[in-house]
């Protein structure tokens, strides 16, 4: 099969992909057409079926594996597949491991690094709390290590939540070393737990979509609830320390308009929100640069709505 990340304008495609979504819409002239999202482990691709009544277009549903034939074009600086033939794929034509994006980093190694940070804590209450969440709760730990950090924006792959959380933790650890007046254990606890609510906000693969609670409550509120439940199981956990940790999670989006119930009121909260924003934006730019071919020899790939800027890779010339 041709992986989605390798597709380029003008290429012919004939292979099996996971149909993530399927909708029927109307052109400006009132003609029906099909719009689908194809997925493999390297990314997603928008597909268009302009002649949905063609006998070459078989029946299929979302979340099914389908064999498609079509040609790659570029629309709004993104690849699009104009599909001429579709049928349901048969057993033996595909391997499920080819269709779900996975972190390029080793999950066991990342999880080991996270546990090493916990072991380095000096505050006994935070050490006990992080151990209860990430080590003793085997079911949660498994979910945390396998979950994505987002539906599409950044780290939207298996292991993405662990990769993002560990990256933010490393940034915060560096900041705590540079600014020794910061409470390192509190800051790293916030970094590790700031997105744990995403294990409930987003469903597992292959759906990787928002749950009802995710839509109604969001990962910040659910994350605070999850942390508070574990705190209640620890005798004499300091009330002020509880409030400070929960504040870090509540304020980690930085601004009210970005979904934070609170703005950072502690130095550690300010560092966490900055580290989270930095890691998310860097990954967003990295994924965008890797998934889109440059428009020309200049290397620019076009305007990115999330970053609100035209972007290109850094020059590698000496």
Secondary structure, DSSP 4 states (H G I P E B T S, - for coil): ---GGG--TT-EEEEEEEEEEEEEEE-TTS-EEEEEEEEETTEEEEEEES-TTSTTB----TTSEEEEEEEEEEETTEEEEEEEEEEEPPTTS--GGGSS-B-SS-HHHHHHHHHHHHHT---HHHHHHHHIIIII-HHHHHHHHH--S-SSSSS-SBTHHHHHHHHHHHHHHHHHHHSTTS-HHHHHHHHHHTTTTHHHHBPPTTT--B-HHHHHT-HHHHHHHHHHHHHTTSTT--HHHHHHHHHHHHTTT-SGGGT-SS---SHHHHHHHHHHHHHHHHHHHHHHHHHS--SSTT-EEEEETTTTEEEEPPP---
